[in-house]
Amino acid sequence: MRAIDRGAKRAQRQRLAHEKAAQKLEMLEAAADAVAEYEEMIEALTGSHRVSFSRIDWATRACAPQKSIPGRVDVNENVAREALRSYRPGWFAKTFGLESGQRQKLERAIETAIASDDQALADSIAKVKAYNDDIAFAKRVIALQPDAVTTALNRFSALDDLPFCIEGLDLFHHEDGRIVALADGLELEDMPTQSITLLQSGKASIKAIPKGRIQEIYRENICSSGLRVAIEFLQVVPVDAVEVVVHGDLLDPSTGHIESQPLLHVKVSVQALDQVNLKWTEATAVIERLGGHMNWSKKDGFKPLSVEQFNPEGMI
């Protein structure tokens, strides 16, 4: 009995050890997942500009030859009518009176075939019209017609799929052809206030992020968002450069109210983007290289741009 008891206790200790190891492994995996999620969020906030830059070739689309509206082709109807015309009842159909039923079946097949040919014609016409509409749309985009530009951005840009980037976008079309993109950026309150790191023990360490670091993350977010707006715009719209103004909510000392204020103004050209390795750059560094404007300090964060800074040459 004592030997059996010792064996049972040994088995129980092994079971408990396995359960404890499994629980520790789950904790380590949960910690690693939490750290990975935090790092992904920081990258989404500060690295939305790290994408490949490739433009839509509107010129090729616009120069494509239009297609003519197709005519009706009675392929299925002709086959069905030939089947009825060439029908010859056999001995079995004659003997048991099946000829009439067979002919009615072949006549119904003709009606079905006509409907099939009608649908094929409608589908062909729809495809040709869509093809020709795309050509006409490309011409309107090249002409920078405001409604076409807006539609193109909605259809071909990824701005709607970036929850950590901007919350809205308006376009200002200047009479001389320039376009200014006015973006609503995220707020300081949207930035994380706690960091998660993985200790050597495998446990997660959660610490409050210093205020200055939060301001740095917010600055990177605004700069990255401004660049991403420019990238998406220049990929879709056939212009050489675009002005981007990113707004955010700030306290107006003169009124004591929180109001939307311009935080960043930058002009981005296609040539500049072609010369920058976007995937390996910090957004703030690129903005500074492009001569962007922002009033920011680690202590106070953003302050609104002056009219001269965010609205040069009276563009807006």
C-alpha positions in Angstrom: 0.0 0.0 0.0 2.9 2.4 0.9 4.5 1.7 -2.5 1.2 2.4 -4.3 0.7 5.5 -2.2 4.2 6.8 -3.1 3.5 6.1 -6.8 0.2 7.9 -6.7 1.8 10.9 -5.0 4.6 10.9 -7.5 2.1 10.9 -10.3 0.2 13.8 -8.7 3.4 15.8 -8.4 4.2 15.3 -12.0 0.6 16.2 -13.0 0.9 19.4 -10.9 4.3 20.2 -12.4 2.9 19.8 -15.9 -0.1 22.0 -15.1 2.2 24.6 -13.7 4.5 24.5 -16.7 1.5 24.8 -19.0 0.2 27.8 -17.1 3.6 29.5 -17.2 3.8 28.8 -20.9 0.3 30.4 -21.4 1.4 33.4 -19.4 4.6 33.7 -21.4 2.7 33.4 -24.7 0.1 36.0 -23.4 2.9 38.4 -22.5 4.6 37.9 -25.9 1.3 38.5 -27.6 0.6 41.7 -25.6 4.1 43.0 -26.4 3.6 42.2 -30.1 0.2 44.0 -30.1 1.7 47.1 -28.5 4.6 47.2 -31.0 2.2 46.8 -33.9 0.1 49.6 -32.5 3.1 51.9 -32.2 4.2 51.0 -35.8 0.7 51.7 -37.0 0.7 55.1 -35.3 4.2 56.2 -36.4 4.8 54.2 -39.5 1.8 54.5 -41.8 4.1 56.2 -44.4 6.3 53.1 -44.7 4.8 51.8 -47.9 5.8 51.4 -51.5 5.1 54.4 -53.8 3.6 53.4 -57.2 1.4 55.7 -59.3 -1.6 54.9 -61.4 -1.0 55.3 -65.1 -4.1 57.4 -66.0 -2.6 58.4 -69.4 -2.6 54.9 -70.7 -6.1 54.4 -69.5 -7.3 57.6 -71.1 -5.7 56.9 -74.4 -7.2 53.4 -74.8 -9.6 53.1 -77.8 -13.2 52.9 -77.0 -15.2 49.8 -77.9 -18.4 49.8 -79.9 -21.6 48.6 -78.4 -22.0 44.9 -79.5 -25.0 43.7 -81.5 -27.2 40.7 -80.7 -25.9 37.2 -81.4 -28.6 34.6 -81.6 -26.3 31.6 -80.9 -28.5 29.8 -78.4 -31.7 30.6 -80.2 -30.4 29.3 -83.5 -29.3 26.0 -81.9 -32.7 25.6 -80.2 -34.6 26.3 -83.4 -32.5 23.9 -85.4 -33.2 21.3 -82.8 -36.9 21.8 -83.3 -36.7 21.9 -87.1 -34.7 18.7 -87.3 -36.8 16.8 -84.8 -38.1 13.5 -86.2 -40.2 11.4 -83.8 -39.0 7.9 -83.4 -41.1 4.7 -83.3 -41.4 4.9 -79.5 -42.7 8.5 -79.5 -45.2 7.7 -82.3 -46.4 4.5 -80.6 -47.0 6.0 -77.2 -48.1 9.5 -78.3 -45.1 11.4 -77.1 -44.4 13.5 -80.2 -46.5 16.5 -79.1 -44.9 16.6 -75.7 -41.4 16.5 -77.2 -42.2 19.3 -79.6 -43.6 21.5 -76.8 -40.4 20.8 -74.8 -38.3 21.9 -77.8 -40.4 25.1 -78.2 -39.9 25.9 -74.5 -36.2 25.4 -75.1 -36.3 28.1 -77.8 -37.8 30.6 -75.3 -35.1 29.7 -72.8 -32.5 30.2 -75.5 -33.9 33.6 -76.5 -33.7 34.7 -72.8 -30.2 33.4 -72.6 -29.1 35.4 -75.7 -30.9 38.5 -74.3 -28.9 38.2 -71.0 -25.6 37.6 -72.9 -26.2 40.8 -74.9 -27.1 42.8 -71.8 -23.9 41.5 -70.1 -21.7 42.4 -73.1 -23.2 45.9 -73.4 -22.7 46.4 -69.7 -19.0 45.4 -69.9 -18.4 47.7 -72.9 -20.1 50.6 -71.2 -18.1 50.0 -68.1 -14.9 49.9 -70.2 -15.8 53.1 -72.0 -16.8 54.8 -68.8 -13.4 54.0 -67.3 -11.7 55.7 -70.3 -13.9 58.8 -69.8 -13.3 58.7 -66.1 -9.5 58.6 -66.7 -9.8 61.7 -68.9 -11.7 63.5 -66.2 -9.1 62.6 -63.6 -6.3 63.9 -65.9 -8.3 67.1 -66.2 -8.3 67.3 -62.4 -12.1 67.7 -62.3 -12.8 67.9 -58.5 -15.6 65.3 -58.5 -13.4 62.8 -60.4 -10.4 63.4 -58.2 -12.5 62.8 -55.1 -14.0 59.7 -56.6 -10.6 58.4 -57.6 -9.3 58.8 -54.0 -12.3 57.1 -52.6 -11.9 54.2 -55.0 -8.2 53.7 -55.2 -6.6 55.1 -52.0 -6.2 53.2 -48.8 -7.0 56.2 -46.5 -10.3 54.7 -45.3 -8.4 51.6 -44.1 -6.0 53.4 -41.8 -7.6 53.8 -38.3 -4.4 55.0 -36.8 -3.8 57.7 -39.4 -6.5 60.3 -40.1 -10.2 60.7 -39.4 -11.2 62.8 -42.4 -9.9 64.5 -45.6 -11.1 67.5 -47.6 -9.6 68.8 -50.8 -9.1 72.5 -51.7 -8.8 73.1 -55.5 -6.9 76.3 -56.1 -7.8 78.3 -59.2 -4.2 77.9 -60.6 -4.5 74.1 -60.5 -2.9 73.4 -57.1 -4.6 71.1 -54.7 -4.4 71.2 -50.9 -5.3 68.2 -48.8 -6.8 69.1 -45.5 -6.6 66.1 -43.1 -8.1 65.6 -39.7 -5.4 63.9 -37.7 -5.7 61.9 -34.5 -5.7 63.5 -31.1 -3.1 63.4 -28.3 -5.6 61.5 -26.2 -5.5 58.7 -28.9 -1.9 58.0 -28.1 -1.0 55.1 -25.7 -0.2 56.1 -22.1 1.4 52.8 -21.1 4.2 50.8 -22.7 4.5 47.0 -22.7 7.9 45.3 -22.9 9.1 41.8 -22.4 11.5 41.1 -19.5 14.2 38.4 -19.7 12.0 36.2 -17.5 9.4 36.3 -20.2 7.0 38.3 -18.2 5.4 41.5 -19.5 6.4 44.8 -18.0 3.7 47.5 -18.1 4.9 51.1 -17.4 3.5 54.5 -17.8 4.9 56.4 -20.8 6.5 59.7 -19.8 4.6 62.8 -21.0 7.5 63.8 -23.3 7.6 60.5 -25.0 3.8 60.6 -25.6 4.3 64.0 -27.2 7.1 62.4 -29.4 4.8 59.6 -30.4 2.1 62.1 -31.3 4.5 64.1 -33.4 5.5 61.0 -35.3 1.9 60.1 -35.8 1.0 63.5 -37.2 4.1 63.6 -39.5 3.5 60.0 -40.6 -0.2 60.7 -41.3 0.7 63.8 -43.3 3.2 61.8 -45.4 0.7 59.0 -46.0 -1.9 61.4 -47.2 0.6 62.8 -49.6 1.6 59.3 -50.8 -1.9 58.1 -51.3 -2.8 61.4 -53.1 0.2 61.4 -55.4 -0.3 57.7 -56.2 -3.9 58.3 -57.3 -3.9 61.9 -58.7 -1.8 62.8 -61.7 -0.1 65.9 -60.3 3.6 66.6 -59.5 3.1 67.8 -55.9 0.5 68.3 -53.2 0.2 70.5 -50.2 -0.9 68.7 -47.0 -2.2 70.4 -43.9 -2.9 68.2 -40.9 -5.3 69.5 -38.2 -5.8 68.5 -34.6 -7.7 69.7 -31.6 -5.8 72.2 -29.4 -6.7 74.5 -26.6 -7.1 78.1 -27.9 -5.7 80.3 -25.1 -7.6 83.3 -26.4 -11.0 81.6 -26.2 -10.4 78.8 -23.7 -12.0 76.3 -26.0 -10.7 73.2 -27.8 -10.6 74.0 -31.5 -9.3 72.3 -34.6 -6.0 73.9 -35.4 -3.3 73.4 -38.1 -0.5 71.3 -36.7 1.5 70.5 -39.8 2.0 71.9 -43.3 4.2 70.3 -45.9 4.5 70.2 -49.7 5.4 66.8 -51.1 6.4 66.2 -54.6 6.6 63.0 -56.7 10.3 63.7 -57.2 10.9 63.8 -53.4 9.1 60.6 -52.8 11.1 58.8 -55.5 14.3 59.8 -53.8 13.3 58.7 -50.3 13.3 55.1 -49.0 10.0 55.4 -47.2 10.2 52.0 -45.6 13.4 52.9 -43.6 12.7 56.5 -42.6 11.3 58.3 -39.6 8.4 60.5 -40.6 9.6 63.6 -38.7 13.0 63.4 -40.4 11.3 63.3 -43.8 9.1 66.2 -43.0 12.1 68.3 -41.9 13.9 67.3 -45.1 11.0 68.5 -47.2 10.9 71.8 -45.4 7.6 71.1 -43.6 6.3 73.5 -40.9 5.2 72.7 -37.4 5.5 74.3 -33.9 6.4 71.4 -31.6 8.4 71.0 -28.4 8.9 67.9 -26.2 7.5 69.9 -23.2 4.4 71.5 -24.7 3.8 69.4 -27.7 2.1 71.0 -30.7 1.1 74.6 -31.0 -1.0 75.9 -33.9 0.8 77.1 -37.0 0.5 80.7 -37.9 -1.5 81.7 -41.0 1.7 82.4 -42.9 3.0 78.9 -42.1 0.0 76.8 -42.9 -1.5 79.0 -45.6 1.4 80.2 -47.7 0.6 82.5 -50.6 -3.1 82.6 -49.6 -3.8 79.1 -50.9 -6.8 78.6 -48.7 
